[in-house]
Amino acid sequence: MIARLEEIAEIIQAGEVGLEESVALYEEGKEIARQCSERLAAAQKRIETVSPDLFMPQPDDDQDGNEDAESLFAQR
């Protein structure tokens, strides 16, 4: 899945496909990203069941336990 998502990004960024194909690829990539997110959330729930202390919110996390995009980029 990740390999296909990377391939889609490269194709779109290269700018060598038309608008219709770019939109179709974008939609495919968005669906793959959604599926990955669902799988990640399911895996996290399984891990939380086994080791709930691994996912304690950090002081700089927002209310739902996820960092906002700005703080993620600021750390890099």
VEXLO-40989 format. One line per field, with one value per residue: residue number from 0; residue in three letters; x, y, z of N, C-alpha, C in turn. Coordinates in steps of 0.02 Angstrom, whole numbers. Layout:
residues N
seq [NUM / ...]
type [ALA / ...]
n_east [X / ...]
n_north [Y / ...]
n_up [Z / ...]
ca_east [X / ...]
ca_north [Y / ...]
ca_up [Z / ...]
c_east [X / ...]
c_north [Y / ...]
c_up [Z / ...]
This chain:
residues 76
seq [0 / 1 / 2 / 3 / 4 / 5 / 6 / 7 / 8 / 9 / 10 / 11 / 12 / 13 / 14 / 15 / 16 / 17 / 18 / 19 / 20 / 21 / 22 / 23 / 24 / 25 / 26 / 27 / 28 / 29 / 30 / 31 / 32 / 33 / 34 / 35 / 36 / 37 / 38 / 39 / 40 / 41 / 42 / 43 / 44 / 45 / 46 / 47 / 48 / 49 / 50 / 51 / 52 / 53 / 54 / 55 / 56 / 57 / 58 / 59 / 60 / 61 / 62 / 63 / 64 / 65 / 66 / 67 / 68 / 69 / 70 / 71 / 72 / 73 / 74 / 75]
type [MET / ILE / ALA / ARG / LEU / GLU / GLU / ILE / ALA / GLU / ILE / ILE / GLN / ALA / GLY / GLU / VAL / GLY / LEU / GLU / GLU / SER / VAL / ALA / LEU / TYR / GLU / GLU / GLY / LYS / GLU / ILE / ALA / ARG / GLN / CYS / SER / GLU / ARG / LEU / ALA / ALA / ALA / GLN / LYS / ARG / ILE / GLU / THR / VAL / SER / PRO / ASP / LEU / PHE / MET / PRO / GLN / PRO / ASP / ASP / ASP / GLN / ASP / GLY / ASN / GLU / ASP / ALA / GLU / SER / LEU / PHE / ALA / GLN / ARG]
n_east [41 / 93 / 196 / 126 / 61 / 170 / 214 / 106 / 114 / 237 / 208 / 109 / 179 / 277 / 211 / 176 / 58 / -111 / -246 / -366 / -317 / -230 / -320 / -391 / -287 / -256 / -375 / -368 / -252 / -295 / -392 / -311 / -233 / -333 / -368 / -247 / -241 / -351 / -307 / -196 / -256 / -331 / -229 / -167 / -267 / -268 / -140 / -152 / -238 / -159 / -47 / -84 / -17 / 75 / 23 / 0 / -54 / 54 / 116 / 115 / 25 / -132 / -308 / -367 / -265 / -180 / -47 / -46 / -32 / 57 / 142 / 202 / 278 / 362 / 447 / 534]
n_north [-60 / 64 / 78 / 94 / 214 / 301 / 289 / 346 / 478 / 516 / 508 / 606 / 720 / 728 / 781 / 733 / 678 / 697 / 808 / 737 / 606 / 637 / 679 / 559 / 478 / 549 / 529 / 390 / 382 / 451 / 363 / 251 / 307 / 328 / 195 / 150 / 231 / 183 / 52 / 78 / 140 / 32 / -57 / 18 / 19 / -117 / -129 / -39 / -111 / -214 / -146 / -17 / 95 / 138 / 232 / 354 / 521 / 654 / 805 / 910 / 870 / 881 / 885 / 762 / 673 / 673 / 751 / 915 / 966 / 1074 / 1068 / 946 / 969 / 1067 / 999 / 935]
n_up [0 / 42 / -47 / -167 / -140 / -132 / -263 / -332 / -285 / -340 / -478 / -494 / -449 / -546 / -651 / -776 / -818 / -872 / -820 / -787 / -761 / -657 / -559 / -540 / -492 / -375 / -302 / -287 / -210 / -96 / -47 / -18 / 83 / 179 / 208 / 262 / 375 / 447 / 471 / 550 / 661 / 710 / 743 / 843 / 940 / 975 / 1030 / 1136 / 1216 / 1262 / 1317 / 1393 / 1446 / 1352 / 1266 / 1328 / 1334 / 1285 / 1363 / 1268 / 1173 / 1084 / 1134 / 1089 / 1094 / 988 / 900 / 833 / 661 / 644 / 756 / 733 / 617 / 666 / 748 / 665]
ca_east [0 / 135 / 233 / 81 / 50 / 230 / 213 / 55 / 142 / 290 / 177 / 76 / 230 / 314 / 171 / 175 / -8 / -162 / -287 / -411 / -278 / -205 / -376 / -404 / -232 / -265 / -429 / -342 / -207 / -335 / -422 / -258 / -216 / -387 / -361 / -188 / -260 / -394 / -266 / -155 / -299 / -348 / -169 / -156 / -315 / -244 / -82 / -177 / -269 / -105 / -4 / -116 / 28 / 116 / -9 / -19 / -43 / 109 / 92 / 104 / -26 / -197 / -356 / -382 / -206 / -140 / -15 / -69 / 17 / 108 / 192 / 239 / 327 / 409 / 495 / 578]
ca_north [0 / 123 / 84 / 122 / 283 / 336 / 290 / 395 / 544 / 529 / 519 / 671 / 772 / 733 / 823 / 705 / 651 / 748 / 826 / 682 / 552 / 663 / 677 / 489 / 455 / 581 / 494 / 325 / 394 / 470 / 301 / 211 / 341 / 314 / 126 / 147 / 262 / 136 / -4 / 105 / 149 / -35 / -84 / 55 / -6 / -182 / -117 / -8 / -163 / -252 / -101 / 49 / 150 / 160 / 285 / 409 / 585 / 697 / 871 / 955 / 842 / 913 / 849 / 694 / 632 / 679 / 815 / 950 / 966 / 1125 / 1044 / 892 / 997 / 1107 / 953 / 906]
ca_up [0 / 47 / -111 / -218 / -122 / -153 / -337 / -352 / -271 / -390 / -543 / -492 / -442 / -609 / -695 / -843 / -834 / -880 / -762 / -770 / -730 / -593 / -511 / -524 / -449 / -310 / -268 / -268 / -154 / -37 / -22 / 12 / 146 / 225 / 229 / 306 / 438 / 482 / 495 / 604 / 720 / 736 / 775 / 904 / 990 / 999 / 1074 / 1198 / 1257 / 1293 / 1355 / 1391 / 1466 / 1296 / 1229 / 1371 / 1299 / 1306 / 1382 / 1211 / 1128 / 1092 / 1176 / 1067 / 1099 / 928 / 892 / 774 / 606 / 654 / 804 / 701 / 572 / 704 / 779 / 615]
c_east [43 / 173 / 189 / 68 / 110 / 233 / 164 / 83 / 195 / 259 / 146 / 127 / 270 / 276 / 164 / 108 / -57 / -203 / -332 / -374 / -250 / -260 / -391 / -349 / -238 / -319 / -407 / -295 / -243 / -367 / -370 / -238 / -269 / -382 / -302 / -205 / -304 / -354 / -223 / -196 / -317 / -288 / -156 / -204 / -293 / -185 / -105 / -208 / -215 / -62 / -32 / -69 / 72 / 87 / -36 / -6 / 16 / 82 / 78 / 56 / -91 / -245 / -369 / -321 / -162 / -108 / -44 / -13 / 73 / 162 / 232 / 294 / 380 / 463 / 546 / 632]
c_north [63 / 133 / 114 / 196 / 326 / 343 / 343 / 466 / 563 / 545 / 588 / 728 / 781 / 776 / 797 / 674 / 708 / 759 / 769 / 625 / 574 / 660 / 605 / 461 / 485 / 545 / 425 / 333 / 411 / 408 / 257 / 242 / 328 / 243 / 117 / 176 / 216 / 78 / 18 / 113 / 82 / -65 / -48 / 32 / -73 / -173 / -86 / -59 / -201 / -208 / -31 / 107 / 174 / 220 / 340 / 474 / 623 / 766 / 918 / 927 / 880 / 866 / 778 / 649 / 633 / 748 / 850 / 954 / 1016 / 1101 / 987 / 919 / 1037 / 1062 / 928 / 952]
c_up [0 / -18 / -165 / -203 / -142 / -229 / -362 / -342 / -323 / -458 / -546 / -490 / -507 / -660 / -766 / -862 / -838 / -817 / -740 / -734 / -663 / -540 / -491 / -478 / -379 / -270 / -245 / -207 / -90 / -6 / 11 / 79 / 199 / 253 / 276 / 374 / 479 / 511 / 554 / 668 / 751 / 772 / 842 / 958 / 1018 / 1047 / 1140 / 1244 / 1295 / 1339 / 1354 / 1408 / 1408 / 1260 / 1274 / 1334 / 1329 / 1322 / 1323 / 1160 / 1137 / 1128 / 1154 / 1066 / 1037 / 925 / 832 / 723 / 617 / 702 / 776 / 657 / 610 / 735 / 729 / 593]
